[in-house]
Amino acid sequence: MPQADYGGTVALQIVEESTTSTWDVVFASRSWNYRGYSTGNTMSPNLIYEGQELAGTEGASAPVATFTLSAYQLSDHVTWNYQTIPGNLNITLSSVDNGYWNPPPNGSNLGGTWEDYCCQGH
């Protein structure tokens, strides 16, 4: 993503093309779009991970990132469903990454909003 889009909205979509084991991967920001394909991929996704990663040895920080409109497509390749439950909180290094639901998904609020903040001193 271009530096000029820092702090803006980014869309990420991974969609299987019918039942061909080919997946469209689309990443779009205000000024940049990327589309790629994963072929021969027979995965059957059933999990959504949301969060941030940051690399370095010290002094790294990142602002709060929000994840909204989290949805998955059913095997009929037509029907989209918003995330309806918060799922499990899995923080690998609590001194580096943390987050919370605000509000949590509940079946009627378009997948809830995950607010993720990254790094020591936050």
N, C-alpha and C positions, 0 to 999 in steps of 0.2 A: 504494500500500500504506500502511495506517495506521502512524503512528510507533510505536504500541504493538507492532507485529509486527517491529520492527527486530531483526535478529539471528536471526529464526526461519526456518522452512522455507517456501519459496514454490514452488508448482507452476505451470508454464506448459505449455500444451498447444495445439498448432495442428493441427487435423484436417480433412481434406477430407470433405465429406458426399458419399458415393458418388462419382459422376462429374459432379456438377452445377456445378463451378467455384465452389462456395460453401465457405468455410472457417470452421469454428468456432474461436474464439480464447478460451481459458479461462485466467484468471489467478486463483490462489487462495492466500491466506495463512491464518493461524490465525483471524482475525476478519473477513476480507473476501473476497468473491468477485466476479469480473467475468466476464461472458460477452458476446462481441461476434461479429460476422460480417463476413467479407469476401466480397462477392458479385461475380460476373462476373470472377473471378480465375483465369486459365488457367495459372497457374504450375505448374512441375514441379520441386519442390524436390529438391536432391541434395547439400545442404551444411548443416552445423550450425556456427554461430558461438557460442562461449561466452566470456564475460568481463564486465567492468564498464566503465562510463563515468563520468567525474566531470568536472564543469564548474567553472570558476573561474579566477582568475589566480594565486593563491598560498595556501599554508596548507591546502589540501584534503587529506583522507585518507579512507581507507575500510578496514575490516577485511578479512581474508581471506574470500573467498566461495568456496564449493565447489559444483561442478556435478556431480550424480550421476544415474544412471538415464537417461542420454541415449539416446533410442531414436527410430527412424523407422518409419513404416508403409509397407508395400509397396503397389503400385498395386492390389492386390486389395482394399484397404480393410478388411482383416481382420488380417493378420499384422504384428505388431510385432517389430522386430529391434533389439537393443542395438547401440550403436556398437562396432565390433570393432577399429578401428585408431586410433592417436593422431592421424593426419592431420598437417597442417602447422601449425607454430607461426607465427603472424602477429601480431607486436607492432608497432603503428603508432608509438608513442613510448615507447622503452624507459625513459625517465626518469619516465614516468607510469604505465604499466601493465606488468605482467609476470605470469607464471604458469607452472605446471608440472603434469604428470600425477603423481598419487600415489594409487593405482597407475594406470598407463596402461591403456586398454581392451585386452583381449586375446582377446575372443571368449567368455570364460567368466566375466567378473566384472561383469556388468550395466552395461557401458559405461564402466568406469573412473571416476575422480574427477579433475576439473580443479580445481586450487586457484589462484585468481586473487587477486593482491594489487595494490592500487592506491595508490600515489603516492609522490612523492619523499620520501626520508627513511625509507622502509620497509626 
